[in-house]
């Protein structure tokens, strides 16, 4: 019972009920309006025709009402009866006091009939009286009645009333009612089917979205919406829903990949720390070698700390908008500071530096601290993998309204298929693992993330014994 009630509370039935209710209300208002118009039309039409017929009979009724000996009363009675038969109207002829003297309605023969005084008086005064009345219960149902005075020698001697028969009026109303209800039934059926199809076309995609959302909540992101080839809001919503599903699926893939990568990166230092610590505690490692292994434990601990710190930096970078403030800074000054801070590392590897940095300022749009981090990571990476005794290139140049920074080192080439992987999280090329024991594989990923936040990209090439990184910033 609850399930049945719940189904009828859905959008489909609500929309269907609203449409059918509106159609029924429209039909009711149209019917009421048409009934009113048709009644007024029938009344006006009957009024003119019945008064005209009553006047025709009134012209013949003067002699009858005056009881003139030269007047053939029986012939008049026959004429009135024929006129009533041909015009489908009964005639009542009364004196000025409302006493009916002659009636063409056979059901009235032998009855003493007194008409309402107000109706008789209005007809005598020549107001063209027209009413719908049952004549004080004379008829079972109300009929249209038109009264005109009968004058003789300038004096009103009686009244002629034309009374519409119920047959013609009932036939008209029955025909109208039958036609109206048949038309209303057809309109209701057509509107019901049309609204049912329309509501189903609108509700079906929503139901699919509900089912798909439940699948997403269960972790299944392979479900996609069918847009049914529609170009309306539903089709646009279905396309947006599918785009959201693609984004969620990609996010889930990256999350799983991130967890797998970080699990791998954390496992190595933690295993090393735990293994050597247990060896010292249980005496497996001789006391004279403890200092050596404690240094290894300390190094792994620091590497683990750097890894966690870098991951926190990456999380914070994702929510920054360095261009929002619209700040400019001197890129050349930042490059000189980075070069001075890495002087010791460069000297330790016996490297020369070809610094192509203009003496004048180059103002660029962005965050100074973040771009300084990019410069530091790129130059440190170049120094780390450069061949000892070789030359580093570190320069900037203006090109098409942008400042283009280039960092180049001489050393082992990076395979072409591995170049796109350099900026992924925790990626380390196989050749560099032995040299980069302290690295965590996040330096270049942070570089790419910062530049993406600045709406820029970084490019890398590795050929002819040298590797080159370059990126651009909007210059003032």
Order of alpha helices (4+ residues) and beta strands (2+ residues): alpha-alpha-alpha-beta-beta-alpha-beta-beta-beta-alpha-alpha-alpha-beta-alpha-alpha-beta-beta-alpha-beta-beta-alpha-alpha-beta-beta
